[in-house]
């Protein structure tokens, strides 16, 4: 093997490897800049925007989570007088308060957040799959149906949420009239904790179904028709074709949309906040809305809110890593 290596190194036209130490990091960067300066220039605006909008807030949040910063000890200006910050470093105290349960709010909020996420993603995926299967079949006015079903996704979220807020009104809303038709009693949808939870799930499902339907519909159209024809020739029933052809064919799309929908729903702030506003008893708050209230309602607890934000980030990173590893294992 040594002889072959020497022969390859001494082959004419191929430079032999230098045994001298390579250039330093600065020289490598300078050489890369001279060779690919245009690529660096094209990427620079994106890097700057990400740094300002993502990395700096994230780093500052991590810093605050290790302090006891509140509205009472941060730097502030009272007229011409500048009051310097008096908060100090407390280490992992905030994280210990949260994870040990001494905070008293984390685990109830985490339980409801998991229920909210599972319910919304499960219902949204089921309805989106059903609509996608229907729209994938030949029918008249199929394009019109697709555009009508995508409409909730095109409408700004706050418009849709305010429309639902009016429909959920206990006195003048049409939602109680609808359920009265089927024999159900009227509900104070935005007044009691259980009704609030049902209401926010309904609105989130209504907003999320179009995305799920479009994504699954794209996955359905990527499944070759030859597979369905072969299964039909083998005598497979419609249910067997669905379970043995459609479901495996949708697996790549399903893994992606479920992951994205889980992350979005876990962090879904605007629907709960816009639908309920301050009219909430706290039982409907998920981790994100609770962290917001911790930071901006009453005596602002910036350190506690930042700690909640970091914990939420770590939960989602852990879930994404576990989910992707399971998907890779199943695919392999």
C-alpha angles and dihedrals in degrees: 000000000000091000092051091049092052091048092051091049092050095045111126115257094024116096115230118242114263116236092204117108114268124252120280126262094263092051090049091051091047091049091048090049092051091048101039105020092134092057091049090050092051093049096042097083091052092047091049093049092048091048094051099040102033116014098043096049090044093050092045090049091052089050093050091048089066093053138064094239115161136157088270099057106033121102114276141167119233103188108300092343118096115206110201123223116270102183119116143200115283101173116214094345095113093049091048091051090053102041096040091055094241087120088066095207105066103076097043089049091045091051093052091043091055092046091047093049096046093045095047096044093044095048093041093050093047094050092042091051092049093049092045092052090050094047092047090065121085110265140145118270091012092150091052091051091050093051092047092050093047091052096089088057092052094049113089111258096239091054092052093044093050089049090054089046089059092046091051092053107128094220107031104016121113095220093079089049089054095051091043088061090062092046101261120134123248117268135207091233097182097035111061125053096238094047090047090055092050091047096051091048091052093050094045091050090049090053095044103045096078093056092046092047094050093047094048091044089056089050092050092052091053092060109097115244089222089074092056091045092050092048091048091050088052088056098253115165121231090260092050091048089051095049097039101036111017100042095048090043091053094048097100092047092043093052091052099044093044091052093047093044091049093052093045094046093046088056097036102139107154100058096053094039096046096041098047104019109174091337094096132108092211095255091100095051116111120202094274097050090044090053089050092052090047090056103039110020122079115334101003113237100197095171093050092047091049090050090052089050093052092046090051090050092050092048092053093045091051092047093047092049093048093044094049092047090052091049092050091048092051092046092049 
